[in-house]
Amino acid sequence: MKLILAIVNNDDSAIAAAALTEAGFFVTKLSTTGGFLMVGNTTLLIGTEDTGVEEAVKILKKHCTTRKQTNKPTATFGAGLQNFSIPKEVTVSGATVFVLNVDRMEKL
């Protein structure tokens, strides 16, 4: 058994979760915030048998797109204008996926 943790952009989360559910996966959505851009994203928790991992990842690849995003300045009091406070365009991944082994799972 595996647990897939997929951190996806909020814009992609609803359609990705719906596609996973339609394919028979059980999905739990958590609202999370990224550390780099400090914007909202969604972490999907997907439990599956080992044989379902590739199908779930394929669905995530299809529905979670890479995009360009401008990071917001993070200047602090007294820091003045520094390189990190100038907005920059960065590429944001469609999804970051972790696949973890599960020793035991019970539905109570």
Residue, then its C-alpha position, 0 to 999 in steps of 0.5 A: m500500500k502507498l500514500i501519495l502526497a501531491i502538492v498542487n497549485n490551487d488552480d489545478s486542485a479541483i480538477a485533479a481531485a475530481a479526475l482522481t476520484e472519477a478514476g476510483f481513488f480516494v482523495t483528501k484535500l488539505s489547504t497548504t501554503g508554500g514557503f517560497l512564494m508564500v501562496g496557497n496551494t493544495t496538498l492531496l492525500i491519496g491512498t492506493e495499492d502499489t499498482g495504482v501509483e503510476e495511474a495516479v501520477k499520470i492523472l496528476k501530470k495531465h491535470c497539474t500544469t507548470r506555469k509562470q508566476t511573479n513572486k511578490p517582494t518580501a522586503t522587511f522594515g529597515a531592510g531597504l531595497q535589496n535583490f530579494s525585494i524585486p519581483k521576479e518571474v519564476t516557473v512553478s511546477g504543476a505538482t510535487v509528488f511524494v510516494l510513501n510506503v504504508d505499513r498499515m491502513e484501516k478504515l474505521 
